[in-house]
Amino acid sequence: MTINETQDELISDFELFDDWESKYEFIIDLGKQFPPLEEQYKTEDNIIKGCQSRVWLNAYMEEGLLKFEADSDAIIVRGLVSMLVKVLSGHTPEEIAKADVYFMERVGLHQHLAQTRSNGLAAMLKQMKAYGFAYQAKSVNA
């Protein structure tokens, strides 16, 4: 599935709910279902700067695809980062670096999250795209 197809699927999921209370519950459920990050990856180097909660992001290459694993100590943030992982993980570094990540705006996350959560979500996306650029540069220079 492409990055945009996954985003469109998430947008459709959000459209099933009439109010933001239900949408928050959906995000929390995503966080509860998201597999935890192994303790060995919960290091200072993997913490995303700019998040109010602690968020760890581990990135690695597998068969030419950039994969992400993440976790947070806040359940709603686990749900938010799980959506980003679902959208971006398993694509080439170039696809990730160039991706137009629009689902957050389309479902209204920025308008309905506290400013600190919204800033944290932007920091998560920025870090994931930075990994895309970094791994893309590594493959060009290899």
N, C-alpha and C positions, 0 to 999 in steps of 0.2 A: 504494500500500500504506500502511496506517495505521501509526502509531508502534507500537501494540501488536502488529500483525501481523508487523512486522519483528522486534520483540523475541521473539515466539513462534518465529519462524523461526530466530533465533540460538540460542535455548534448544534447539530440535530439533537444530541442528548440533552443539552441545556434547554432546547425549545419544548421539551416534554413537561417542563415545570412552569407553573403559572406565576409563582412569586419567588422572591429572593431567599426567603426562609428555606424553601424546598431546594433551591439551587445550592445554598450553603450546606444543607444535609447531604446533597449529592457529592459535593467536594469532600466533605468529611468521610463519606463512605469510600470514595476513591482512595483517600489517605489510609483508611483502615485496611483496604485490600492490597495496597502497595507493599511489595516485599521489602523487609528492612534491609538496610545496608549492613554488610558484615562489619564487625567492630574494627577489624584491621584497617578499614578505609575511613573510619571516623577520626581523622587526624586534622591538625591545624592547617596543613597544606590543602586539604579538601574542603575547608569551610568557605562558604561564599560570603564575601565581604558585602555589607550593605543590607543584610537581612536582620530584622529585629530578633527573630528566632534563630537558633542554630540550624544551619542547613549544610549538609555535606554532599558533595558531588564528586563522583569518581568517573573518569573517562578512560576508555581503552579502545584500541583497534582490534577488530576480529574479522578476518577474511576481507579486508579492504573497507569495512564499515566501522564507523565511529559509534560506540555504544556508551550509554550512560547508566549509572546507578546512582540513586540519591536517597537521602533520608532527612528527617527533621525532627526536632524535639517538640514541635507543635503539630497537632493532628490536621488542622486546616491547611497548614503550610505543606505537610506531606501530600495532601490532596492536590495542591497547586503544582508542586514540583513533579508529582506523578503525571500530570497532564503534559507538562513540558517534555518529560522523558518519553511519554507515549508518542508525542508528535515528532521529536527529533532523533531519538535513539534508533540505530540500525540503518542509517543512511551514510552516504559518503561524506567526508569532511567538506567537500565543495558544496554539496546540496545543503548541508547544515549552515555553512557560512553564508550562502546566498539566500537562504529561506526567508520568505516574508511571513512572519508569524503573526497572523491576523486574528486567530480565534479569540484571544483575550479581549480584544476591542469589540469584536462582534457579539460576544455573549455579555458584555458590559462589566467585566471584572474590574477594570480601573475605576468605574463610577461607583461600584458597590463594595470595594475593599477599602479598609482604612488606608490612609496615605502610606503608613509604614509598610503594610503588607503589599501594596501596589509597588512601592519602591523595591521591596525585596524580590517580588516577582520579576521586575525589570532586571535586577542584578543577576538573578538565576539565568534568565534568557541571555543576558550579555556574556556570562561566563560560558554557557554552552556554545554560543556562536564563536567565542574566542578560541575554544578548543577546536572548533571546525576550522578556523583560520590557521591555527598552529599546526594541526595535523596535515592540512592542505599544503602548507609551506614545507613541512618535513618531506612530504612525498615529492614535491617539486625539486627539492634540493638533494634528494637521495640518489 
